[in-house]
Amino acid sequence: MIELSNPEEPATCTEKGEKLCNQAEHHKNLFETSGVERSKKVLSDTEEKLKVERNWEKGLVTIVESMARLGFDRCSIFLVDRMRNTLNSYLSKGVYLPDCRSISLKDARYAGVRCICEKKTIHKDCNVEKGDQSSESGFSVWVPIMVCRKPFGALAAGSKNPITKKEVKTLEILADMGTTFFERTKMVIEPVPEKILKTKCKNWLNSSEIYIVVEKGPEKSLTMFCDIVTHGIPGFAVSRIHPENLRRKYKLVQTPMVWLSESWDENTTSPDDLSKLNYMIGEFIEKSTESIVLLVGLEDLITQMNFEKVLMYLQELKDFIALNNSRLVIPLQRGILSLREYSLLEREFIVLEST
């Protein structure tokens, strides 16, 4: 009889199971480590980009792209629109994005509204089915962005997989970076009146209106603006003309001014940075019991965007001006607009023809 040598006993099922579990745990640790390193890298890159950026539109793009790099399937920045008292989707990236673009801040059914009103992170565990467009299931995490302790907007994120607490913490760090960026680059616009003249105001304009002044240059608009601010009404000037030239020519000392330019000079904003311009005008009007705003550069805004978008912006601004006892003066060069566009302005605002 041939004797067979005893082979090494095979591993038991229990031992195999333990080995597989150890391998799975090892892979999980590697995955989590790589995820942590990726998050650190993304946050570091974002912080460096925001440190040297001043344009809010570009900063918003950087933040949304960073959310996508963090691995979220759906990401968006919602901004508070104080003029309409809504929370609006401003920039989004991803798949199966919710169709909701604007939410009333009075509608507490929405997690985004609760995030803004309660000034805290809202985290809802949920999975999104393909084609689901509801705003409630589209984003499972909302993180507020605060500017000067007031709600400025919110980061909204969603994923096909449940979002972990670590991922929520990463979003909160990103939101804090946004807060730092917006507070660093915002301009302090205070409604300070000029020295009040004893003479009678020759160019008085009623409040709650937008005035479009059709003229070759902005001289008539500037004259009207200066006449009103030197008779007790705080003003704010946004102009393509350098502030120092305006102050020197029209003898304005206290009136806050912003230069509408691509320059990186102090107190400057780019014509394509509508979110920043909107914030500054809104903040100034809210601080004043009565005011006047001058906007020289409507043509630049139309070039950067288009007439329809600018018209929509002015329509929204008109209601806000009416509610806050303000007025807006805008010079418009002759021949810039088509007859149709000009008719739309006449229908919505008071158009003055300068002689």
C-alpha positions as CSV (number, residue, x, y, z in Angstrom):
1,M,0.0,0.0,0.0
2,I,1.3,3.3,-0.9
3,E,1.1,5.9,1.9
4,L,0.3,9.4,1.0
5,S,2.0,12.2,2.9
6,N,-0.4,14.4,4.8
7,P,-0.7,17.7,3.0
8,E,-1.0,21.0,4.9
9,E,-4.5,21.3,6.2
10,P,-6.6,23.8,4.3
11,A,-7.7,27.0,5.9
12,T,-11.1,26.7,7.6
13,C,-14.1,28.8,6.4
14,T,-13.7,31.0,9.5
15,E,-10.1,31.8,8.7
16,K,-11.0,32.6,5.1
17,G,-13.7,34.9,6.3
18,E,-11.3,36.7,8.6
19,K,-8.8,37.1,5.8
20,L,-11.4,38.6,3.5
21,C,-12.6,40.9,6.3
22,N,-9.0,42.1,6.9
23,Q,-8.5,42.7,3.2
24,A,-11.8,44.7,3.0
25,E,-10.8,46.7,6.1
26,H,-7.4,47.4,4.5
27,H,-9.0,48.6,1.3
28,K,-11.5,50.7,3.2
29,N,-8.7,52.4,5.1
30,L,-6.8,53.0,1.9
31,F,-9.9,54.5,0.3
32,E,-10.6,56.7,3.3
33,T,-7.0,57.8,3.4
34,S,-7.0,58.7,-0.3
35,G,-10.4,60.5,0.2
36,V,-9.0,62.5,3.1
37,E,-5.9,63.5,1.1
38,R,-8.0,64.5,-1.9
39,S,-10.2,66.7,0.3
40,K,-7.1,68.3,1.8
41,K,-5.7,69.0,-1.6
42,V,-9.0,70.4,-2.9
43,L,-9.4,72.7,0.1
44,S,-5.7,73.8,-0.1
45,D,-6.1,74.7,-3.8
46,T,-9.3,76.5,-3.2
47,E,-7.9,78.6,-0.4
48,E,-4.9,79.6,-2.5
49,K,-7.1,80.7,-5.5
50,L,-9.5,82.7,-3.3
51,K,-6.6,84.5,-1.6
52,V,-5.7,86.2,-4.8
53,E,-9.2,86.6,-6.3
54,R,-11.3,89.8,-6.1
55,N,-14.0,89.1,-8.7
56,W,-17.0,87.5,-7.0
57,E,-18.2,85.8,-10.1
58,K,-14.9,84.0,-10.5
59,G,-14.8,83.2,-6.8
60,L,-18.2,81.6,-7.0
61,V,-17.0,79.5,-10.0
62,T,-14.0,78.4,-8.0
63,I,-16.2,77.3,-5.0
64,V,-18.6,75.3,-7.2
65,E,-15.8,73.6,-9.1
66,S,-14.2,72.7,-5.7
67,M,-17.4,71.0,-4.6
68,A,-17.4,68.9,-7.8
69,R,-13.8,67.9,-7.2
70,L,-14.7,66.8,-3.7
71,G,-16.9,64.1,-5.4
72,F,-20.4,65.4,-5.1
73,D,-22.7,64.5,-8.0
74,R,-24.8,67.7,-7.6
75,C,-23.4,71.0,-6.3
76,S,-24.7,74.5,-6.3
77,I,-24.4,77.9,-4.8
78,F,-27.6,79.7,-3.8
79,L,-27.5,83.4,-3.1
80,V,-29.9,85.4,-1.0
81,D,-31.7,88.0,-3.1
82,R,-32.7,90.8,-0.7
83,M,-34.5,92.6,-3.4
84,R,-37.0,89.8,-3.9
85,N,-36.6,88.0,-0.5
86,T,-35.7,84.8,-2.3
87,L,-32.9,82.2,-2.3
88,N,-31.7,81.8,-5.9
89,S,-29.6,79.1,-7.5
90,Y,-26.7,81.1,-8.9
91,L,-24.2,78.5,-10.2
92,S,-24.6,74.7,-10.4
93,K,-22.6,71.7,-11.6
94,G,-23.4,68.0,-11.8
95,V,-26.1,65.5,-13.0
96,Y,-29.9,65.4,-12.4
97,L,-29.9,68.9,-10.9
98,P,-33.1,70.0,-9.3
99,D,-35.3,72.3,-11.5
100,C,-35.8,74.7,-8.6
101,R,-34.1,78.0,-9.3
102,S,-35.7,80.4,-6.9
103,I,-37.3,79.8,-3.5
104,S,-39.2,82.3,-1.3
105,L,-37.5,82.8,2.0
106,K,-40.9,82.6,3.6
107,D,-41.4,79.0,2.5
108,A,-39.9,76.9,5.4
109,R,-40.8,73.6,3.6
110,Y,-37.4,73.8,1.9
111,A,-34.3,72.7,3.6
112,G,-32.4,75.6,1.9
113,V,-34.7,78.2,3.4
114,R,-34.3,76.6,6.9
115,C,-30.5,76.7,6.4
116,I,-30.6,80.4,5.7
117,C,-33.2,81.4,8.4
118,E,-31.7,79.2,11.1
119,K,-28.1,80.0,10.0
120,K,-27.0,76.4,10.4
121,T,-26.1,73.3,8.3
122,I,-29.1,71.1,7.3
123,H,-28.1,67.5,6.5
124,K,-30.7,65.1,5.3
125,D,-29.8,61.4,4.4
126,C,-31.4,60.5,1.1
127,N,-30.8,58.9,-2.3
128,V,-31.8,60.5,-5.5
129,E,-33.4,58.4,-8.2
130,K,-32.5,59.1,-11.8
131,G,-34.7,61.8,-13.2
132,D,-35.8,63.1,-9.8
133,Q,-35.9,66.9,-10.1
134,S,-37.5,67.9,-6.7
135,S,-35.5,70.4,-4.8
136,E,-35.9,68.5,-1.6
137,S,-34.4,65.3,-2.8
138,G,-31.9,66.9,-5.2
139,F,-29.7,68.3,-2.4
140,S,-29.2,66.5,0.9
141,V,-26.8,69.0,2.5
142,W,-27.2,72.8,2.8
143,V,-24.4,74.8,4.5
144,P,-24.9,78.6,5.0
145,I,-22.4,81.2,3.9
146,M,-22.4,84.2,6.2
147,V,-21.1,87.7,5.5
148,C,-20.9,90.1,8.4
149,R,-22.9,87.6,10.4
150,K,-25.8,87.9,7.9
151,P,-26.9,85.0,5.6
152,F,-25.3,85.7,2.2
153,G,-26.0,82.3,0.5
154,A,-25.7,78.6,0.9
155,L,-23.7,75.6,-0.5
156,A,-26.0,72.8,-1.6
157,A,-24.7,69.3,-2.3
158,G,-26.2,66.0,-3.3
159,S,-24.9,62.5,-4.2
160,K,-26.2,59.1,-5.2
161,N,-24.6,57.8,-2.0
162,P,-25.3,59.0,1.5
163,I,-23.1,62.0,2.4
164,T,-21.0,61.3,5.5
165,K,-20.4,63.6,8.4
166,K,-16.8,64.0,7.3
167,E,-18.0,65.2,3.9
168,V,-20.4,67.6,5.6
169,K,-17.5,69.0,7.7
170,T,-15.5,69.5,4.5
171,L,-18.4,71.5,3.0
172,E,-18.5,73.6,6.1
173,I,-14.8,74.4,5.8
174,L,-15.4,75.4,2.2
175,A,-18.3,77.6,3.2
176,D,-16.0,79.3,5.8
177,M,-13.5,80.0,3.0
178,G,-16.3,81.6,1.0
179,T,-17.2,83.8,4.0
180,T,-13.6,84.9,4.3
181,F,-13.4,85.6,0.6
182,F,-16.5,87.7,0.4
183,E,-15.8,89.6,3.6
184,R,-12.2,90.4,2.4
185,T,-13.3,91.6,-1.0
186,K,-16.5,93.5,-0.1
187,M,-16.5,97.3,0.0
188,V,-17.9,99.2,3.0
189,I,-20.5,101.5,1.5
190,E,-21.9,104.0,4.1
191,P,-24.7,106.5,3.3
192,V,-22.9,109.7,4.3
193,P,-24.5,113.0,3.0
194,E,-22.5,115.8,1.6
195,K,-22.5,119.3,3.1
196,I,-26.0,120.6,2.6
197,L,-26.2,123.7,0.4
198,K,-28.7,126.5,1.4
199,T,-29.7,127.0,-2.3
200,K,-32.8,125.4,-3.8
201,C,-32.3,122.0,-5.5
202,K,-32.8,122.6,-9.2
203,N,-32.8,119.0,-10.3
204,W,-35.1,117.2,-7.8
205,L,-36.1,113.7,-8.6
206,N,-39.0,111.8,-6.9
207,S,-38.1,108.7,-5.0
208,S,-39.1,105.1,-5.9
209,E,-38.2,105.5,-9.6
210,I,-35.5,104.6,-12.0
211,Y,-34.6,107.5,-14.4
212,I,-32.9,106.7,-17.7
213,V,-31.2,109.9,-19.0
214,V,-30.6,109.8,-22.8
215,E,-27.6,112.0,-23.5
216,K,-24.3,112.1,-25.4
217,G,-22.3,111.9,-22.2
218,P,-23.2,111.5,-18.5
219,E,-23.0,115.3,-17.7
220,K,-26.7,115.8,-17.2
221,S,-27.0,112.7,-15.0
222,L,-24.0,113.7,-12.9
223,T,-25.4,117.2,-12.5
224,M,-28.8,115.8,-11.3
225,F,-27.0,113.4,-8.9
226,C,-24.7,116.1,-7.4
227,D,-27.5,118.5,-7.0
228,I,-29.5,116.0,-4.9
229,V,-26.6,114.7,-2.8
230,T,-25.7,118.3,-1.9
231,H,-29.2,118.9,-0.6
232,G,-29.4,116.3,2.1
233,I,-29.9,113.0,0.3
234,P,-27.1,110.4,0.7
235,G,-25.8,109.1,-2.7
236,F,-23.7,106.2,-4.1
237,A,-22.0,106.5,-7.4
238,V,-21.0,103.5,-9.6
239,S,-19.2,104.9,-12.6
240,R,-16.7,104.3,-15.5
241,I,-15.2,107.6,-14.5
242,H,-12.4,107.4,-11.9
243,P,-13.7,108.5,-8.5
244,E,-10.9,111.0,-8.0
245,N,-11.9,112.8,-11.2
246,L,-15.5,112.8,-10.1
247,R,-14.7,114.2,-6.7
248,R,-12.5,116.9,-8.1
249,K,-14.8,118.0,-10.9
250,Y,-18.1,118.0,-8.8
251,K,-16.6,118.8,-5.4
252,L,-17.9,115.7,-3.7
253,V,-16.2,114.7,-0.5
254,Q,-18.3,112.2,1.5
255,T,-20.2,110.4,-1.2
256,P,-19.1,106.7,-1.6
257,M,-17.9,105.8,-5.1
258,V,-17.0,102.7,-7.0
259,W,-15.0,102.6,-10.2
260,L,-16.6,100.3,-12.8
261,S,-13.4,98.9,-14.4
262,E,-11.2,95.9,-15.0
263,S,-8.5,97.6,-13.0
264,W,-7.3,96.1,-9.7
265,D,-7.3,99.5,-8.0
266,E,-9.0,100.0,-4.6
267,N,-12.8,100.6,-4.7
268,T,-13.1,99.0,-8.1
269,T,-15.5,96.4,-9.5
270,S,-15.5,94.7,-12.8
271,P,-18.5,95.2,-15.2
272,D,-19.0,91.5,-15.3
273,D,-19.2,91.1,-11.5
274,L,-23.0,91.5,-11.2
275,S,-23.3,89.6,-7.9
276,K,-20.9,92.1,-6.2
277,L,-22.5,95.1,-7.8
278,N,-25.9,93.9,-6.7
279,Y,-24.7,93.3,-3.2
280,M,-23.2,96.8,-2.9
281,I,-26.2,98.7,-4.2
282,G,-28.6,96.6,-2.1
283,E,-26.6,97.1,1.1
284,F,-26.4,100.9,0.5
285,I,-30.1,101.3,-0.2
286,E,-31.0,99.2,2.9
287,K,-28.9,101.4,5.1
288,S,-30.5,104.6,4.0
289,T,-33.9,106.0,4.9
290,E,-33.8,107.9,1.6
291,S,-31.1,107.8,-1.1
292,I,-30.0,108.2,-4.7
293,V,-27.8,105.8,-6.7
294,L,-25.9,106.8,-9.9
295,L,-25.0,104.1,-12.4
296,V,-22.7,105.2,-15.2
297,G,-21.9,102.3,-17.4
298,L,-25.1,100.6,-18.5
299,E,-23.6,100.0,-21.9
300,D,-20.7,98.0,-20.3
301,L,-23.2,95.8,-18.4
302,I,-25.2,95.1,-21.6
303,T,-21.9,94.2,-23.4
304,Q,-20.8,91.9,-20.7
305,M,-24.2,90.2,-20.4
306,N,-27.0,91.1,-22.7
307,F,-29.9,93.5,-22.8
308,E,-32.5,91.1,-21.6
309,K,-30.5,90.2,-18.4
310,V,-29.8,93.8,-17.6
311,L,-33.4,94.7,-18.1
312,M,-34.5,91.9,-15.8
313,Y,-32.0,93.1,-13.2
314,L,-33.3,96.7,-13.4
315,Q,-36.9,95.5,-13.1
316,E,-36.0,93.7,-9.8
317,L,-34.0,96.7,-8.6
318,K,-37.0,99.0,-9.3
319,D,-39.2,97.2,-6.7
320,F,-36.4,97.3,-4.2
321,I,-35.9,101.0,-4.8
322,A,-39.6,101.7,-4.3
323,L,-39.7,99.8,-1.0
324,N,-36.7,101.7,0.4
325,N,-37.5,105.3,-0.7
326,S,-34.5,105.5,-3.1
327,R,-34.0,106.5,-6.8
328,L,-31.6,105.4,-9.5
329,V,-30.2,107.6,-12.2
330,I,-28.7,105.9,-15.3
331,P,-27.2,107.9,-18.3
332,L,-27.6,106.2,-21.7
333,Q,-25.7,107.1,-24.8
334,R,-27.8,107.9,-27.8
335,G,-28.1,105.3,-30.5
336,I,-26.8,102.4,-28.4
337,L,-30.0,100.5,-28.2
338,S,-32.4,99.3,-30.9
339,L,-35.9,100.8,-31.2
340,R,-37.4,97.7,-29.5
341,E,-35.0,97.9,-26.6
342,Y,-35.5,101.6,-26.2
343,S,-39.3,101.0,-26.1
344,L,-38.9,98.4,-23.4
345,L,-37.0,100.9,-21.2
346,E,-39.7,103.5,-21.8
347,R,-42.4,101.1,-20.7
348,E,-40.6,100.2,-17.5
349,F,-38.9,103.4,-16.4
350,I,-38.9,107.1,-16.6
351,V,-36.9,108.1,-19.7
352,L,-35.6,111.7,-19.9
353,E,-34.2,113.2,-23.0
354,S,-31.3,115.6,-22.4
355,T,-31.2,118.6,-24.6
